[in-house]
Structures are given as structure tokens and as C-alpha cells.
């Protein structure tokens, strides 16, 4: 597929996420898809689906907006903004009702129209600060160093 076709695939995938269509999203995955975490862990499709379902439960209005999208060959990278309201349990934290907005960076490897690899980094520190779990002063100190 062309770089433009791969970018269109990712836009379609994120549109399905924003509609909470998990079934539709999984159709874009190669059965052997691998998701790499920032800690080096590897998740398979069933684990990724479970994580996504948990996130959708905690943040049912979660929506991604693509700020930048770049493709080269079989790879597509995105810089996105995630916005949501914390209305369900998240990492053992009961719903706060707070809204969050944070940056997400993703890199996807696409082969034959299917996602085969995915790397994702979310500004989790800022997300936790918005939920009241990390003091504002701590985040400010980290940003200025």
C-alpha cells in the first residue's frame, strides 16, 4: 500500500475508536499483531483488546484528534490529543469526573492493509496529574528540568 493509503487506514482506525467500535477496529489488525509498551512488554491482540476495553470503561467519551500524521513506506506515525472524562475505575482509582487532555504518539507498521506492529507513548504523567494523583508542583518541576 502507498503511504497515503496507510495514512487513510490509520484515520479510519481512529474514527472507529472514536465511535467505540472495537469489532471494527480489530478488523484492521493482523492476527499476529504485536503492541510494544514503553517498558518493553509485548502484547498480543487479545491483550490489546482487553486494555482498550478497560480504557473505554474508565473514559467512555475518549476521543482522539490527529494533530500530525506522517507516513513513509509501511510506517505511519501520529501525534494526537486524547480527550476524555474519567467516569469509571482506572488503575484502581475510582471515577473522579475530571476531564483529561494529553498527548499521544504512535507508530504503526502496516503490511498488506493490516496493522502488524504498534508502538504507543501517552503522556501518562500529565494524565495522572489531571486526575489529581500527582501534585501539580511535581509536574511543573519535571517540565522545567
PyMOL commands that set and color helices and strands:
alter all, ss='L'
color gray80, all
select helices_A, chain A and resi 3-18+22-26+45-58+124-130+136-144
alter helices_A, ss='H'
color red, helices_A
select strands_A, chain A and resi 29-36+42-44+63-72+75-85+99-111+114-122
alter strands_A, ss='S'
color yellow, strands_A
deselect
rebuild
show_as cartoon
